[in-house]
Amino acid sequence: MKSDKIDIRVRYAETDQMGVVHHGNYALYLEVARIEWLRKLGISYKKMEETGVGLPVVSLSVKYKKPIKYDDVITVKTMLKKEPSVKLEFDHEIVDDYGQILSTANVVLVFVDLKTNKPSRPPGYFLEVLKK
């Protein structure tokens, strides 16, 4: 599975005084989508960390095209951009109920050995799951 999508309903607390989703919440939506992408592959991020592998974000870029408002149901599409190496890169689209693109994003994460805090190759099981 190279791509996935998840629906999220915008909560009131995620909006600003103008009733629009605050820009800082986009990173949360993207994280939820990535964690679910992993989970649907059968990979638990929690278990990855327990085995000493972390995936910190090293780059995040969001382009805002149309506002998202309270109680909107958005679909966050997550697409693996290329085979992972030390880096894991995703493109995202956030769309509304009509399929209109509200924003696009690119996120780059790096596999890190949590004991040494140094970049590392992805775990073998991670690559095996992606080959299926």
N, CA, C and O atoms as a printed pandas DataFrame, in Angstrom:
     atom_number atom_name residue_name chain_id  residue_number  x_coord  y_coord  z_coord
0              1         N          MET        A               1    0.847   -1.185    0.000
1              2        CA          MET        A               1    0.000    0.000    0.000
2              3         C          MET        A               1    0.885    1.238    0.000
3              4         O          MET        A               1    1.600    1.512    0.964
4              5         N          LYS        A               2    0.823    1.956   -1.068
5              6        CA          LYS        A               2    1.644    3.163   -1.184
6              7         C          LYS        A               2    0.864    4.419   -0.806
7              8         O          LYS        A               2    1.460    5.470   -0.571
8              9         N          SER        A               3   -0.469    4.319   -0.745
9             10        CA          SER        A               3   -1.266    5.487   -0.380
10            11         C          SER        A               3   -2.452    5.056    0.463
11            12         O          SER        A               3   -2.840    3.888    0.481
12            13         N          ASP        A               4   -3.012    6.024    1.154
13            14        CA          ASP        A               4   -4.153    5.773    2.029
14            15         C          ASP        A               4   -4.887    7.095    2.215
15            16         O          ASP        A               4   -4.391    8.157    1.840
16            17         N          LYS        A               5   -6.066    7.007    2.796
17            18        CA          LYS        A               5   -6.795    8.231    3.137
18            19         C          LYS        A               5   -7.567    8.008    4.426
19            20         O          LYS        A               5   -7.946    6.888    4.768
20            21         N          ILE        A               6   -7.785    9.098    5.121
21            22        CA          ILE        A               6   -8.504    9.059    6.392
22            23         C          ILE        A               6   -9.372   10.306    6.480
23            24         O          ILE        A               6   -8.970   11.388    6.054
24            25         N          ASP        A               7  -10.566   10.141    7.037
25            26        CA          ASP        A               7  -11.469   11.270    7.242
26            27         C          ASP        A               7  -11.310   11.802    8.657
27            28         O          ASP        A               7  -11.164   11.040    9.613
28            29         N          ILE        A               8  -11.340   13.116    8.770
29            30        CA          ILE        A               8  -11.226   13.783   10.070
30            31         C          ILE        A               8  -12.279   14.886   10.117
31            32         O          ILE        A               8  -12.422   15.658    9.169
32            33         N          ARG        A               9  -13.015   14.956   11.226
33            34        CA          ARG        A               9  -13.969   16.056   11.428
34            35         C          ARG        A               9  -13.272   17.136   12.249
35            36         O          ARG        A               9  -12.703   16.853   13.303
36            37         N          VAL        A              10  -13.318   18.355   11.767
37            38        CA          VAL        A              10  -12.657   19.472   12.426
38            39         C          VAL        A              10  -13.403   19.838   13.709
39            40         O          VAL        A              10  -14.617   20.042   13.703
40            41         N          ARG        A              11  -12.658   19.914   14.794
41            42        CA          ARG        A              11  -13.217   20.281   16.100
42            43         C          ARG        A              11  -13.097   21.786   16.320
43            44         O          ARG        A              11  -12.216   22.441   15.763
44            45         N          TYR        A              12  -13.986   22.313   17.131
45            46        CA          TYR        A              12  -14.030   23.753   17.383
46            47         C          TYR        A              12  -12.691   24.273   17.904
47            48         O          TYR        A              12  -12.244   25.349   17.506
48            49         N          ALA        A              13  -12.054   23.517   18.788
49            50        CA          ALA        A              13  -10.789   23.945   19.395
50            51         C          ALA        A              13   -9.655   24.068   18.381
51            52         O          ALA        A              13   -8.625   24.669   18.685
52            53         N          GLU        A              14   -9.826   23.513   17.190
53            54        CA          GLU        A              14   -8.787   23.572   16.167
54            55         C          GLU        A              14   -8.887   24.823   15.301
55            56         O          GLU        A              14   -8.054   25.048   14.423
56            57         N          THR        A              15   -9.911   25.632   15.556
57            58        CA          THR        A              15  -10.110   26.835   14.741
58            59         C          THR        A              15   -9.637   28.077   15.485
59            60         O          THR        A              15   -9.508   28.084   16.709
60            61         N          ASP        A              16   -9.385   29.119   14.715
61            62        CA          ASP        A              16   -8.951   30.384   15.300
62            63         C          ASP        A              16  -10.149   31.323   15.454
63            64         O          ASP        A              16  -11.292   30.917   15.246
64            65         N          GLN        A              17   -9.887   32.545   15.808
65            66        CA          GLN        A              17  -10.952   33.521   16.044
66            67         C          GLN        A              17  -11.784   33.794   14.790
67            68         O          GLN        A              17  -12.920   34.258   14.889
68            69         N          MET        A              18  -11.227   33.509   13.619
69            70        CA          MET        A              18  -11.950   33.729   12.365
70            71         C          MET        A              18  -12.749   32.498   11.945
71            72         O          MET        A              18  -13.379   32.493   10.887
72            73         N          GLY        A              19  -12.721   31.447   12.779
73            74        CA          GLY        A              19  -13.478   30.242   12.472
74            75         C          GLY        A              19  -12.792   29.324   11.477
75            76         O          GLY        A              19  -13.420   28.410   10.942
76            77         N          VAL        A              20  -11.513   29.555   11.225
77            78        CA          VAL        A              20  -10.733   28.777   10.262
78            79         C          VAL        A              20   -9.730   27.928   11.034
79            80         O          VAL        A              20   -9.215   28.354   12.068
80            81         N          VAL        A              21   -9.456   26.730   10.532
81            82        CA          VAL        A              21   -8.477   25.871   11.189
82            83         C          VAL        A              21   -7.144   26.613   11.292
83            84         O          VAL        A              21   -6.623   27.119   10.298
84            85         N          HIS        A              22   -6.607   26.668   12.498
85            86        CA          HIS        A              22   -5.318   27.312   12.732
86            87         C          HIS        A              22   -4.230   26.523   12.013
87            88         O          HIS        A              22   -4.233   25.292   12.023
88            89         N          HIS        A              23   -3.307   27.237   11.394
89            90        CA          HIS        A              23   -2.285   26.588   10.566
90            91         C          HIS        A              23   -1.483   25.515   11.320
91            92         O          HIS        A              23   -1.039   24.544   10.709
92            93         N          GLY        A              24   -1.296   25.673   12.614
93            94        CA          GLY        A              24   -0.538   24.696   13.395
94            95         C          GLY        A              24   -1.201   23.331   13.474
95            96         O          GLY        A              24   -0.532   22.327   13.723
96            97         N          ASN        A              25   -2.510   23.286   13.263
97            98        CA          ASN        A              25   -3.225   22.009   13.360
98            99         C          ASN        A              25   -3.046   21.128   12.123
99           100         O          ASN        A              25   -3.315   19.928   12.174
100          101         N          TYR        A              26   -2.602   21.706   11.036
101          102        CA          TYR        A              26   -2.377   20.893    9.839
102          103         C          TYR        A              26   -1.339   19.812   10.104
103          104         O          TYR        A              26   -1.486   18.684    9.635
104          105         N          ALA        A              27   -0.297   20.146   10.847
105          106        CA          ALA        A              27    0.741   19.156   11.171
106          107         C          ALA        A              27    0.128   17.986   11.943
107          108         O          ALA        A              27    0.525   16.838   11.742
108          109         N          LEU        A              28   -0.832   18.267   12.822
109          110        CA          LEU        A              28   -1.500   17.196   13.568
110          111         C          LEU        A              28   -2.313   16.301   12.639
111          112         O          LEU        A              28   -2.277   15.077   12.767
112          113         N          TYR        A              29   -3.044   16.903   11.709
113          114        CA          TYR        A              29   -3.827   16.109   10.760
114          115         C          TYR        A              29   -2.918   15.189    9.941
115          116         O          TYR        A              29   -3.241   14.024    9.709
116          117         N          LEU        A              30   -1.779   15.731    9.508
117          118        CA          LEU        A              30   -0.848   14.940    8.707
118          119         C          LEU        A              30   -0.247   13.805    9.527
119          120         O          LEU        A              30   -0.035   12.704    9.019
120          121         N          GLU        A              31    0.023   14.082   10.796
121          122        CA          GLU        A              31    0.573   13.031   11.662
122          123         C          GLU        A              31   -0.440   11.915   11.883
123          124         O          GLU        A              31   -0.093   10.736   11.813
124          125         N          VAL        A              32   -1.677   12.280   12.147
125          126        CA          VAL        A              32   -2.725   11.266   12.319
126          127         C          VAL        A              32   -2.810   10.397   11.066
127          128         O          VAL        A              32   -2.919    9.174   11.159
128          129         N          ALA        A              33   -2.760   11.026    9.906
129          130        CA          ALA        A              33   -2.849   10.283    8.644
130          131         C          ALA        A              33   -1.665    9.344    8.466
131          132         O          ALA        A              33   -1.842    8.209    8.023
132          133         N          ARG        A              34   -0.448    9.803    8.806
133          134        CA          ARG        A              34    0.735    8.944    8.662
134          135         C          ARG        A              34    0.704    7.768    9.627
135          136         O          ARG        A              34    1.055    6.648    9.256
136          137         N          ILE        A              35    0.287    8.017   10.854
137          138        CA          ILE        A              35    0.212    6.937   11.851
138          139         C          ILE        A              35   -0.806    5.890   11.412
139          140         O          ILE        A              35   -0.566    4.691   11.556
140          141         N          GLU        A              36   -1.938    6.335   10.877
141          142        CA          GLU        A              36   -2.939    5.383   10.384
142          143         C          GLU        A              36   -2.445    4.635    9.153
143          144         O          GLU        A              36   -2.756    3.457    8.979
144          145         N          TRP        A              37   -1.671    5.310    8.290
145          146        CA          TRP        A              37   -1.069    4.658    7.122
146          147         C          TRP        A              37   -0.185    3.504    7.592
147          148         O          TRP        A              37   -0.257    2.395    7.062
148          149         N          LEU        A              38    0.651    3.782    8.597
149          150        CA          LEU        A              38    1.505    2.731    9.158
150          151         C          LEU        A              38    0.673    1.607    9.775
151          152         O          LEU        A              38    0.942    0.427    9.547
152          153         N          ARG        A              39   -0.333    1.984   10.552
153          154        CA          ARG        A              39   -1.167    0.990   11.230
154          155         C          ARG        A              39   -1.847    0.062   10.220
155          156         O          ARG        A              39   -1.913   -1.148   10.439
156          157         N          LYS        A              40   -2.348    0.615    9.126
157          158        CA          LYS        A              40   -3.003   -0.208    8.113
158          159         C          LYS        A              40   -2.023   -1.140    7.410
159          160         O          LYS        A              40   -2.424   -2.156    6.842
160          161         N          LEU        A              41   -0.740   -0.794    7.450
161          162        CA          LEU        A              41    0.292   -1.684    6.917
162          163         C          LEU        A              41    0.651   -2.787    7.915
163          164         O          LEU        A              41    1.358   -3.740    7.587
164          165         N          GLY        A              42    0.148   -2.632    9.136
165          166        CA          GLY        A              42    0.487   -3.599   10.178
166          167         C          GLY        A              42    1.700   -3.190   10.994
167          168         O          GLY        A              42    2.285   -4.006   11.706
168          169         N          ILE        A              43    2.075   -1.922   10.886
169          170        CA          ILE        A              43    3.235   -1.415   11.617
170          171         C          ILE        A              43    2.752   -0.472   12.718
171          172         O          ILE        A              43    2.045    0.501   12.456
172          173         N          SER        A              44    3.141   -0.775   13.936
173          174        CA          SER        A              44    2.801    0.072   15.072
174          175         C          SER        A              44    3.958    1.024   15.345
175          176         O          SER        A              44    5.082    0.592   15.603
176          177         N          TYR        A              45    3.676    2.319   15.285
177          178        CA          TYR        A              45    4.724    3.288   15.580
178          179         C          TYR        A              45    5.200    3.122   17.021
179          180         O          TYR        A              45    6.387    3.263   17.314
180          181         N          LYS        A              46    4.273    2.827   17.899
181          182        CA          LYS        A              46    4.628    2.621   19.307
182          183         C          LYS        A              46    5.624    1.466   19.442
183          184         O          LYS        A              46    6.609    1.578   20.172
184          185         N          LYS        A              47    5.370    0.357   18.741
185          186        CA          LYS        A              47    6.281   -0.783   18.803
186          187         C          LYS        A              47    7.610   -0.469   18.140
187          188         O          LYS        A              47    8.654   -0.954   18.576
188          189         N          MET        A              48    7.578    0.342   17.084
189          190        CA          MET        A              48    8.841    0.771   16.464
190          191         C          MET        A              48    9.709    1.481   17.491
191          192         O          MET        A              48   10.903    1.207   17.611
192          193         N          GLU        A              49    9.093    2.399   18.229
193          194        CA          GLU        A              49    9.847    3.135   19.241
194          195         C          GLU        A              49   10.336    2.211   20.347
195          196         O          GLU        A              49   11.453    2.367   20.842
196          197         N          GLU        A              50    9.499    1.245   20.737
197          198        CA          GLU        A              50    9.891    0.295   21.778
198          199         C          GLU        A              50   11.085   -0.556   21.351
199          200         O          GLU        A              50   11.835   -1.042   22.197
200          201         N          THR        A              51   11.262   -0.737   20.039
201          202        CA          THR        A              51   12.401   -1.506   19.540
202          203         C          THR        A              51   13.572   -0.598   19.160
203          204         O          THR        A              51   14.543   -1.053   18.554
204          205         N          GLY        A              52   13.479    0.678   19.514
205          206        CA          GLY        A              52   14.613    1.576   19.342
206          207         C          GLY        A              52   14.664    2.354   18.048
207          208         O          GLY        A              52   15.708    2.905   17.699
208          209         N          VAL        A              53   13.547    2.411   17.322
209          210        CA          VAL        A              53   13.519    3.149   16.050
210          211         C          VAL        A              53   12.550    4.324   16.171
211          212         O          VAL        A              53   11.389    4.145   16.537
212          213         N          GLY        A              54   13.034    5.519   15.864
213          214        CA          GLY        A              54   12.191    6.707   15.855
214          215         C          GLY        A              54   12.060    7.248   14.443
215          216         O          GLY        A              54   12.841    6.902   13.557
216          217         N          LEU        A              55   11.071    8.094   14.245
217          218        CA          LEU        A              55   10.844    8.722   12.934
218          219         C          LEU        A              55   10.541   10.213   13.120
219          220         O          LEU        A              55    9.400   10.630   12.924
220          221         N          PRO        A              56   11.532   11.018   13.491
221          222        CA          PRO        A              56   11.256   12.442   13.646
222          223         C          PRO        A              56   11.064   13.134   12.299
223          224         O          PRO        A              56   11.660   12.750   11.293
224          225         N          VAL        A              57   10.231   14.146   12.305
225          226        CA          VAL        A              57   10.010   14.976   11.118
226          227         C          VAL        A              57   11.209   15.908   10.973
227          228         O          VAL        A              57   11.610   16.569   11.931
228          229         N          VAL        A              58   11.783   15.955    9.762
229          230        CA          VAL        A              58   12.895   16.870    9.502
230          231         C          VAL        A              58   12.499   17.973    8.523
231          232         O          VAL        A              58   13.213   18.965    8.379
232          233         N          SER        A              59   11.365   17.799    7.853
233          234        CA          SER        A              59   10.900   18.824    6.923
234          235         C          SER        A              59    9.383   18.729    6.797
235          236         O          SER        A              59    8.823   17.640    6.673
236          237         N          LEU        A              60    8.734   19.884    6.831
237          238        CA          LEU        A              60    7.281   19.955    6.686
238          239         C          LEU        A              60    6.949   21.203    5.889
239          240         O          LEU        A              60    7.324   22.314    6.263
240          241         N          SER        A              61    6.244   21.006    4.788
241          242        CA          SER        A              61    5.850   22.121    3.931
242          243         C          SER        A              61    4.369   21.979    3.614
243          244         O          SER        A              61    3.925   20.931    3.145
244          245         N          VAL        A              62    3.609   23.032    3.871
245          246        CA          VAL        A              62    2.167   23.015    3.607
246          247         C          VAL        A              62    1.813   24.202    2.718
247          248         O          VAL        A              62    2.268   25.324    2.942
248          249         N          LYS        A              63    0.990   23.931    1.705
249          250        CA          LYS        A              63    0.445   24.997    0.867
250          251         C          LYS        A              63   -1.054   25.060    1.131
251          252         O          LYS        A              63   -1.771   24.078    0.938
252          253         N          TYR        A              64   -1.516   26.220    1.573
253          254        CA          TYR        A              64   -2.912   26.417    1.921
254          255         C          TYR        A              64   -3.643   27.008    0.717
255          256         O          TYR        A              64   -3.314   28.105    0.267
256          257         N          LYS        A              65   -4.629   26.285    0.198
257          258        CA          LYS        A              65   -5.344   26.736   -0.988
258          259         C          LYS        A              65   -6.720   27.311   -0.652
259          260         O          LYS        A              65   -7.114   28.348   -1.186
260          261         N          LYS        A              66   -7.450   26.624    0.243
261          262        CA          LYS        A              66   -8.779   27.073    0.656
262          263         C          LYS        A              66   -8.913   26.815    2.155
263          264         O          LYS        A              66   -8.324   25.867    2.674
264          265         N          PRO        A              67   -9.685   27.652    2.856
265          266        CA          PRO        A              67   -9.803   27.481    4.303
266          267         C          PRO        A              67  -10.608   26.235    4.689
267          268         O          PRO        A              67  -11.512   25.802    3.974
268          269         N          ILE        A              68  -10.247   25.686    5.834
269          270        CA          ILE        A              68  -10.997   24.588    6.443
270          271         C          ILE        A              68  -11.652   25.172    7.684
271          272         O          ILE        A              68  -11.020   25.916    8.433
272          273         N          LYS        A              69  -12.928   24.832    7.904
273          274        CA          LYS        A              69  -13.675   25.440    9.007
274          275         C          LYS        A              69  -14.227   24.388    9.964
275          276         O          LYS        A              69  -14.244   23.191    9.680
276          277         N          TYR        A              70  -14.678   24.894   11.111
277          278        CA          TYR        A              70  -15.259   24.037   12.144
278          279         C          TYR        A              70  -16.334   23.119   11.569
279          280         O          TYR        A              70  -17.177   23.542   10.778
280          281         N          ASP        A              71  -16.286   21.865   11.981
281          282        CA          ASP        A              71  -17.242   20.807   11.648
282          283         C          ASP        A              71  -17.128   20.294   10.218
283          284         O          ASP        A              71  -17.880   19.403    9.823
284          285         N          ASP        A              72  -16.197   20.843    9.434
285          286        CA          ASP        A              72  -15.937   20.275    8.109
286          287         C          ASP        A              72  -15.394   18.860    8.272
287          288         O          ASP        A              72  -14.656   18.578    9.216
288          289         N          VAL        A              73  -15.756   17.985    7.367
289          290        CA          VAL        A              73  -15.138   16.667    7.311
290          291         C          VAL        A              73  -14.145   16.725    6.159
291          292         O          VAL        A              73  -14.508   16.951    5.004
292          293         N          ILE        A              74  -12.886   16.515    6.510
293          294        CA          ILE        A              74  -11.838   16.558    5.502
294          295         C          ILE        A              74  -11.286   15.148    5.298
295          296         O          ILE        A              74  -11.349   14.304    6.192
296          297         N          THR        A              75  -10.756   14.919    4.128
297          298        CA          THR        A              75  -10.076   13.665    3.840
298          299         C          THR        A              75   -8.613   13.992    3.640
299          300         O          THR        A              75   -8.251   14.821    2.804
300          301         N          VAL        A              76   -7.774   13.324    4.425
301          302        CA          VAL        A              76   -6.334   13.510    4.301
302          303         C          VAL        A              76   -5.787   12.313    3.539
303          304         O          VAL        A              76   -5.853   11.177    4.008
304          305         N          LYS        A              77   -5.250   12.584    2.364
305          306        CA          LYS        A              77   -4.647   11.543    1.540
306          307         C          LYS        A              77   -3.149   11.519    1.820
307          308         O          LYS        A              77   -2.490   12.558    1.843
308          309         N          THR        A              78   -2.630   10.328    2.031
309          310        CA          THR        A              78   -1.216   10.139    2.333
310          311         C          THR        A              78   -0.614    9.272    1.245
311          312         O          THR        A              78   -1.083    8.162    0.993
312          313         N          MET        A              79    0.428    9.779    0.599
313          314        CA          MET        A              79    1.058    9.042   -0.500
314          315         C          MET        A              79    2.556    8.942   -0.264
315          316         O          MET        A              79    3.243    9.954   -0.129
316          317         N          LEU        A              80    3.056    7.714   -0.214
317          318        CA          LEU        A              80    4.496    7.505   -0.096
318          319         C          LEU        A              80    5.139    7.997   -1.377
319          320         O          LEU        A              80    4.786    7.543   -2.466
320          321         N          LYS        A              81    6.076    8.920   -1.259
321          322        CA          LYS        A              81    6.643    9.549   -2.455
322          323         C          LYS        A              81    7.659    8.645   -3.150
323          324         O          LYS        A              81    7.705    8.596   -4.379
324          325         N          LYS        A              82    8.475    7.928   -2.369
325          326        CA          LYS        A              82    9.474    7.037   -2.954
326          327         C          LYS        A              82    9.866    5.982   -1.926
327          328         O          LYS        A              82    9.547    6.093   -0.742
328          329         N          GLU        A              83   10.569    4.951   -2.410
329          330        CA          GLU        A              83   11.034    3.897   -1.508
330          331         C          GLU        A              83   11.854    4.527   -0.391
331          332         O          GLU        A              83   12.704    5.380   -0.645
332          333         N          PRO        A              84   11.598    4.108    0.849
333          334        CA          PRO        A              84   12.360    4.697    1.945
334          335         C          PRO        A              84   13.813    4.230    1.965
335          336         O          PRO        A              84   14.129    3.095    1.607
336          337         N          SER        A              85   14.669    5.125    2.386
337          338        CA          SER        A              85   16.062    4.788    2.655
338          339         C          SER        A              85   16.266    5.196    4.105
339          340         O          SER        A              85   15.609    4.647    4.990
340          341         N          VAL        A              86   17.126    6.109    4.364
341          342        CA          VAL        A              86   17.199    6.687    5.701
342          343         C          VAL        A              86   16.010    7.635    5.876
343          344         O          VAL        A              86   15.528    7.839    6.990
344          345         N          LYS        A              87   15.548    8.207    4.771
345          346        CA          LYS        A              87   14.416    9.133    4.784
346          347         C          LYS        A              87   13.140    8.423    4.373
347          348         O          LYS        A              87   13.153    7.467    3.598
348          349         N          LEU        A              88   12.045    8.918    4.912
349          350        CA          LEU        A              88   10.704    8.459    4.560
350          351         C          LEU        A              88    9.935    9.719    4.162
351          352         O          LEU        A              88    9.725   10.607    4.988
352          353         N          GLU        A              89    9.513    9.797    2.891
353          354        CA          GLU        A              89    8.902   11.030    2.387
354          355         C          GLU        A              89    7.477   10.786    1.910
355          356         O          GLU        A              89    7.190    9.832    1.188
356          357         N          PHE        A              90    6.598   11.682    2.340
357          358        CA          PHE        A              90    5.184   11.609    1.985
358          359         C          PHE        A              90    4.724   12.889    1.331
359          360         O          PHE        A              90    5.173   13.982    1.677
360          361         N          ASP        A              91    3.811   12.738    0.368
361          362        CA          ASP        A              91    3.013   13.854   -0.120
362          363         C          ASP        A              91    1.614   13.665    0.443
363          364         O          ASP        A              91    1.129   12.540    0.566
364          365         N          HIS        A              92    0.974   14.769    0.783
365          366        CA          HIS        A              92   -0.385   14.737    1.326
366          367         C          HIS        A              92   -1.269   15.696    0.543
367          368         O          HIS        A              92   -0.810   16.710    0.018
368          369         N          GLU        A              93   -2.536   15.350    0.480
369          370        CA          GLU        A              93   -3.570   16.264    0.000
370          371         C          GLU        A              93   -4.689   16.248    1.031
371          372         O          GLU        A              93   -5.072   15.193    1.538
372          373         N          ILE        A              94   -5.195   17.408    1.326
373          374        CA          ILE        A              94   -6.389   17.514    2.167
374          375         C          ILE        A              94   -7.499   18.007    1.253
375          376         O          ILE        A              94   -7.388   19.066    0.635
376          377         N          VAL        A              95   -8.579   17.219    1.176
377          378        CA          VAL        A              95   -9.688   17.554    0.280
378          379         C          VAL        A              95  -10.988   17.626    1.072
379          380         O          VAL        A              95  -11.103   17.067    2.163
380          381         N          ASP        A              96  -11.965   18.328    0.497
381          382        CA          ASP        A              96  -13.290   18.415    1.122
382          383         C          ASP        A              96  -14.204   17.329    0.569
383          384         O          ASP        A              96  -13.771   16.473   -0.203
384          385         N          ASP        A              97  -15.475   17.370    0.973
385          386        CA          ASP        A              97  -16.462   16.365    0.544
386          387         C          ASP        A              97  -16.667   16.331   -0.965
387          388         O          ASP        A              97  -17.131   15.329   -1.510
388          389         N          TYR        A              98  -16.323   17.424   -1.638
389          390        CA          TYR        A              98  -16.514   17.505   -3.088
390          391         C          TYR        A              98  -15.246   17.161   -3.870
391          392         O          TYR        A              98  -15.222   17.236   -5.098
392          393         N          GLY        A              99  -14.191   16.782   -3.139
393          394        CA          GLY        A              99  -12.938   16.435   -3.781
394          395         C          GLY        A              99  -12.063   17.626   -4.117
395          396         O          GLY        A              99  -11.030   17.473   -4.769
396          397         N          GLN        A             100  -12.467   18.822   -3.674
397          398        CA          GLN        A             100  -11.658   20.014   -3.917
398          399         C          GLN        A             100  -10.431   19.986   -3.013
399          400         O          GLN        A             100  -10.536   19.703   -1.820
400          401         N          ILE        A             101   -9.279   20.278   -3.582
401          402        CA          ILE        A             101   -8.052   20.287   -2.787
402          403         C          ILE        A             101   -8.020   21.559   -1.944
403          404         O          ILE        A             101   -8.074   22.673   -2.466
404          405         N          LEU        A             102   -7.933   21.368   -0.634
405          406        CA          LEU        A             102   -7.875   22.490    0.302
406          407         C          LEU        A             102   -6.439   22.851    0.644
407          408         O          LEU        A             102   -6.119   24.018    0.870
408          409         N          SER        A             103   -5.575   21.841    0.678
409          410        CA          SER        A             103   -4.154   22.077    0.918
410          411         C          SER        A             103   -3.352   20.871    0.444
411          412         O          SER        A             103   -3.869   19.763    0.300
412          413         N          THR        A             104   -2.084   21.126    0.211
413          414        CA          THR        A             104   -1.146   20.055   -0.126
414          415         C          THR        A             104    0.031   20.177    0.832
415          416         O          THR        A             104    0.304   21.253    1.364
416          417         N          ALA        A             105    0.722   19.069    1.043
417          418        CA          ALA        A             105    1.850   19.094    1.973
418          419         C          ALA        A             105    2.877   18.052    1.567
419          420         O          ALA        A             105    2.575   17.084    0.869
420          421         N          ASN        A             106    4.088   18.280    2.022
421          422        CA          ASN        A             106    5.168   17.325    1.873
422          423         C          ASN        A             106    5.833   17.204    3.234
423          424         O          ASN        A             106    6.146   18.206    3.877
424          425         N          VAL        A             107    6.047   15.960    3.666
425          426        CA          VAL        A             107    6.662   15.706    4.963
426          427         C          VAL        A             107    7.798   14.707    4.767
427          428         O          VAL        A             107    7.632   13.674    4.119
428          429         N          VAL        A             108    8.956   15.037    5.340
429          430        CA          VAL        A             108   10.102   14.144    5.302
430          431         C          VAL        A             108   10.449   13.772    6.740
431          432         O          VAL        A             108   10.607   14.632    7.606
432          433         N          LEU        A             109   10.563   12.465    6.968
433          434        CA          LEU        A             109   10.961   11.942    8.267
434          435         C          LEU        A             109   12.268   11.180    8.081
435          436         O          LEU        A             109   12.616   10.794    6.965
436          437         N          VAL        A             110   12.984   10.967    9.172
437          438        CA          VAL        A             110   14.235   10.221    9.113
438          439         C          VAL        A             110   14.184    9.105   10.143
439          440         O          VAL        A             110   13.816    9.321   11.298
440          441         N          PHE        A             111   14.559    7.906    9.706
441          442        CA          PHE        A             111   14.690    6.801   10.647
442          443         C          PHE        A             111   15.885    7.097   11.549
443          444         O          PHE        A             111   16.971    7.425   11.070
444          445         N          VAL        A             112   15.672    6.979   12.864
445          446        CA          VAL        A             112   16.713    7.284   13.833
446          447         C          VAL        A             112   16.836    6.131   14.825
447          448         O          VAL        A             112   15.836    5.603   15.312
448          449         N          ASP        A             113   18.075    5.752   15.113
449          450        CA          ASP        A             113   18.355    4.801   16.186
450          451         C          ASP        A             113   18.215    5.580   17.490
451          452         O          ASP        A             113   18.995    6.497   17.747
452          453         N          LEU        A             114   17.237    5.227   18.309
453          454        CA          LEU        A             114   16.954    6.008   19.513
454          455         C          LEU        A             114   18.043    5.892   20.574
455          456         O          LEU        A             114   18.117    6.733   21.470
456          457         N          LYS        A             115   18.884    4.874   20.489
457          458        CA          LYS        A             115   19.992    4.743   21.452
458          459         C          LYS        A             115   21.129    5.703   21.109
459          460         O          LYS        A             115   21.733    6.305   21.996
460          461         N          THR        A             116   21.413    5.840   19.817
461          462        CA          THR        A             116   22.535    6.692   19.408
462          463         C          THR        A             116   22.082    8.064   18.926
463          464         O          THR        A             116   22.885    8.989   18.803
464          465         N          ASN        A             117   20.790    8.183   18.657
465          466        CA          ASN        A             117   20.222    9.428   18.105
466          467         C          ASN        A             117   20.801    9.758   16.736
467          468         O          ASN        A             117   20.886   10.925   16.355
468          469         N          LYS        A             118   21.197    8.729   16.002
469          470        CA          LYS        A             118   21.771    8.918   14.670
470          471         C          LYS        A             118   20.855    8.307   13.624
471          472         O          LYS        A             118   20.152    7.335   13.901
472          473         N          PRO        A             119   20.860    8.878   12.411
473          474        CA          PRO        A             119   20.061    8.301   11.324
474          475         C          PRO        A             119   20.443    6.841   11.077
475          476         O          PRO        A             119   21.592    6.439   11.262
476          477         N          SER        A             120   19.449    6.062   10.656
477          478        CA          SER        A             120   19.688    4.639   10.391
478          479         C          SER        A             120   18.817    4.189    9.223
479          480         O          SER        A             120   17.909    4.901    8.794
480          481         N          ARG        A             121   19.105    3.015    8.730
481          482        CA          ARG        A             121   18.275    2.423    7.674
482          483         C          ARG        A             121   16.950    1.980    8.289
483          484         O          ARG        A             121   16.873    1.746    9.495
484          485         N          PRO        A             122   15.915    1.864    7.473
485          486        CA          PRO        A             122   14.638    1.374    8.010
486          487         C          PRO        A             122   14.783   -0.074    8.464
487          488         O          PRO        A             122   15.597   -0.819    7.919
488          489         N          PRO        A             123   13.998   -0.474    9.457
489          490        CA          PRO        A             123   14.029   -1.869    9.888
490          491         C          PRO        A             123   13.631   -2.784    8.728
491          492         O          PRO        A             123   12.830   -2.407    7.872
492          493         N          GLY        A             124   14.195   -3.972    8.714
493          494        CA          GLY        A             124   13.910   -4.941    7.654
494          495         C          GLY        A             124   12.436   -5.222    7.496
495          496         O          GLY        A             124   11.938   -5.308    6.374
496          497         N          TYR        A             125   11.716   -5.369    8.624
497          498        CA          TYR        A             125   10.279   -5.676    8.554
498          499         C          TYR        A             125    9.511   -4.545    7.866
499          500         O          TYR        A             125    8.501   -4.785    7.204
500          501         N          PHE        A             126    9.989   -3.331    8.024
501          502        CA          PHE        A             126    9.338   -2.173    7.411
502          503         C          PHE        A             126    9.416   -2.294    5.894
503          504         O          PHE        A             126    8.416   -2.124    5.197
504          505         N          LEU        A             127   10.595   -2.586    5.393
505          506        CA          LEU        A             127   10.781   -2.734    3.946
506          507         C          LEU        A             127   10.031   -3.933    3.401
507          508         O          LEU        A             127    9.490   -3.876    2.296
508          509         N          GLU        A             128    9.991   -5.009    4.154
509          510        CA          GLU        A             128    9.257   -6.208    3.725
510          511         C          GLU        A             128    7.766   -5.927    3.570
511          512         O          GLU        A             128    7.148   -6.357    2.596
512          513         N          VAL        A             129    7.198   -5.215    4.515
513          514        CA          VAL        A             129    5.774   -4.877    4.465
514          515         C          VAL        A             129    5.467   -4.033    3.233
515          516         O          VAL        A             129    4.427   -4.215    2.599
516          517         N          LEU        A             130    6.357   -3.119    2.893
517          518        CA          LEU        A             130    6.131   -2.275    1.727
518          519         C          LEU        A             130    6.194   -3.040    0.416
519          520         O          LEU        A             130    5.569   -2.636   -0.564
520          521         N          LYS        A             131    6.930   -4.126    0.381
521          522        CA          LYS        A             131    7.048   -4.926   -0.840
522          523         C          LYS        A             131    5.787   -5.707   -1.154
523          524         O          LYS        A             131    5.563   -6.091   -2.302
524          525         N          LYS        A             132    4.960   -5.945   -0.144
525          526        CA          LYS        A             132    3.737   -6.741   -0.337
526          527         C          LYS        A             132    2.709   -5.970   -1.131
527          528         O          LYS        A             132    1.619   -6.481   -1.389
